[in-house]
Each structure stands twice: as structure tokens, then as C-alpha cells.
């Protein structure tokens, strides 16, 4: 019985350390910035690790073009690139903090979507 209590105590102790580590990871993710681009850098989009778009740059030469569809496609492609990079960077941060534990599978069990 004493051994079970000791093991439970160790688990609780480790959970506290794990929780602290996850808080650190969340802070790094919120500070993370990634940039996606399209059209050889003619359009760039910056996103946070949380998936929020913080900046969009469109080269002014694209405004002189008469092809609005091309501009829309470039903005869409750059945005998707930035969001993909943000998702990958977030997954990397979680996996590096957990020693390689796959949070995407754990998250799916609870209806979430990490990484």
C-alpha cells in the first residue's frame, strides 16, 4: 500500500513539472513568428505559433497588374504556407518539450487538434 502511495505521489510530482514545462512551451509558441511566401517573395504572410496572421506584405508591382485573381491566389498561397509552418513549429515545440511524445494523437482523444 505504501508503495502505491509513493508511486502516486511521484506521478503527481511529475505532473506538476510537466505542467510547468507546458506553460513554458505555450509562451514560446505565442512568441513564435513564421513567414510564408508565394510568387518568389512577392507576397509574404507572417503568422504566430497560435495561427494568427500578424502581417501581410504585397509587393507594389502586383497592384499594377490587371490580374486580381493572381494576386488573390498569391495571398491565399502565402497564408496557407505561413499557417502550415506555424502548425509544424508548434508541433515541434510540443514534441521537443515532451521528449517526442505525440500530442496530436493524445489531443485527438479529447477532441482537440494539436500539431
Rosetta blueprint (number, residue, H / E / L):
1 X L
2 X H
3 X H
4 X H
5 X H
6 X H
7 X H
8 X H
9 X H
10 X H
11 X H
12 X H
13 X H
14 X H
15 X H
16 X H
17 X H
18 X H
19 X H
20 X H
21 X H
22 X H
23 X H
24 X H
25 X H
26 X H
27 X H
28 X H
29 X H
30 X H
31 X H
32 X L
33 X E
34 X E
35 X E
36 X E
37 X E
38 X E
39 X L
40 X L
41 X L
42 X L
43 X E
44 X E
45 X E
46 X E
47 X E
48 X E
49 X L
50 X L
51 X L
52 X L
53 X E
54 X E
55 X E
56 X E
57 X E
58 X E
59 X L
60 X L
61 X H
62 X H
63 X H
64 X H
65 X L
66 X L
67 X L
68 X H
69 X H
70 X H
71 X H
72 X H
73 X H
74 X H
75 X H
76 X H
77 X H
78 X H
79 X H
80 X H
81 X H
82 X H
83 X H
84 X H
85 X H
86 X H
87 X H
88 X H
89 X H
90 X H
91 X H
92 X H
93 X H
94 X H
95 X H
96 X H
97 X H
98 X L
99 X L
100 X L
101 X L
102 X L
103 X H
104 X H
105 X H
106 X H
107 X H
108 X H
109 X H
110 X L
111 X L
112 X L
113 X L
114 X L
115 X L
